[in-house]
Amino acid sequence: MRYAAITDRLAGLGGAKWAVHARARAMKAAGRPVIELTIGEPDVATPPELMAAASAAMLAGRTGYSNGQGEPALLVALAARYSARRGREILPAQVMCFPGTQTTLYAVLMGLVGAGDEVLLGDPMYATYEGLIAATGARMVPVPLLANAGFRIRAEDIAERITPATRVIMLNSPHNPTGAVLTRDDFAAIGALAKAHDLWILCDEVYEDLVFDGVAFASPLDLPNLADRVIVASSISKSHAAPGFRSGWCVGPAAFIERLLPLSETMLFGNQPFIADMTAQAIAEGSPVAAGMVERFARRAGLVHGVLDGVAGVRVHRPDAGMFALVDVGAVTADGEAFALALLEQAGVAVMPGASFGEALRSWLRLSLTQPDDVIEVACGRIAEFAKGYKP
Ligand SMILES: Cc1ncc(COP(=O)(O)O)c(C=O)c1O
């Protein structure tokens, strides 16, 4: 049988990156003890008051069809939140709701690029980004993120890669997997390029509420002179420990939202009103769980650093935000993926190979900080021992 070209473009970009995680789950299912530091799910339950809000809304009959942009009360709540946080008026007409950041990014990119276009994107990157861009038919142009620049994307590295085909600079701040947080100055410099070359800036801000103490969050939406070319995407998945609710959105120019509406209607035929009600409450009240996650993830990043950094030449990059720490095993092996697989089989610790997030991290590992402190310490102790004896 014949298939559409999109299936070829996405082949190998889905599950293949999660092979270590899948193997860990299979080992666990077979009864073998495994410490899982692979995926980054919040380490707390969804706040009970939000689950109560969703079920009360369901019981109150909020189970009918919605519309393509989002439930009005949620659009108002999001506009109020972004106006307050970004210090300028954001209107409900500038917001569109989707089932999670992932779907949001998919729809937004579908609305911005297609075959023949180029999207500039920092490498390393979140594991699904390559597929998002490939799905549109556009070409991903990686911009190396340098460890010695704190993995913050540099405007000069972007500038070098702009061509007449470039349409979008895709950013992620706070960044997964590096935990880097871009500054207002970073956005000003990148914004100047976007203006000079008439490009969109798309920024995934799903970790906005997980920025560690002493680090300032900034958004390209903070800069009024970029208002006509910035789109940000986010959700309640991380901030409110509610990934299963699949509730996200984008904020951008009203003209873009209007243009995107038929795409959203075609894809989704509307959102779920009871989830919209719960999300509106979550947004209006702020997160009761984000501060605790920030405190724990920052502390555990310190634990990883304390146990692993310097052992057998291993280096730990300390994040400024998010749920992950990056570990460079380059002094032991250039092949982080083989190291991760052997670590799982021989030491029962599952970590993500850096290569799942781009070529730049081939000799790195990503450790999720969502396990309890004592588990993280045991896992890092095993990684340290394993690194000392590892023969590639
Ligand atoms: C950078 C980044 N963007 C998007 C997502 C997906 O978020 P959502 O659950 O809102 O679709 C994740 C999940 O891990 C992520 O790390």
The ligand as a Tripos MOL2 file, in Angstrom:
@<TRIPOS>MOLECULE
LIG
   16    16     1     0     0
SMALL
NO_CHARGES

@<TRIPOS>ATOM
      1 C1          9.6330   21.6110   26.0990 C.3       1 LIG1
      2 C2          8.3350   20.8810   26.1370 C.ar      1 LIG1
      3 N1          7.3420   21.3100   25.3620 N.ar      1 LIG1
      4 C3          6.1550   20.6780   25.3590 C.ar      1 LIG1
      5 C4          5.9160   19.5760   26.1460 C.ar      1 LIG1
      6 C5          4.5670   18.9280   26.0960 C.3       1 LIG1
      7 O1          3.7120   19.6880   26.8870 O.3       1 LIG1
      8 P1          2.1480   19.4500   26.9020 P.3       1 LIG1
      9 O2          1.8620   18.3920   27.9200 O.co2     1 LIG1
     10 O3          1.5860   20.7640   27.3120 O.co2     1 LIG1
     11 O4          1.7320   19.0450   25.5360 O.co2     1 LIG1
     12 C6          6.9220   19.0940   26.9810 C.ar      1 LIG1
     13 C7          6.7060   17.8920   27.8180 C.2       1 LIG1
     14 O5          7.5980   17.3220   28.3720 O.2       1 LIG1
     15 C8          8.1680   19.7740   26.9770 C.ar      1 LIG1
     16 O6          9.1720   19.3580   27.7430 O.3       1 LIG1
@<TRIPOS>BOND
     1     1     2 1
     2     2     3 ar
     3     2    15 ar
     4     3     4 ar
     5     4     5 ar
     6     5     6 1
     7     5    12 ar
     8     6     7 1
     9     7     8 1
    10     8     9 2
    11     8    10 1
    12     8    11 1
    13    12    13 1
    14    12    15 ar
    15    13    14 2
    16    15    16 1
@<TRIPOS>SUBSTRUCTURE
     1 LIG1         1 GROUP 0 **** ****
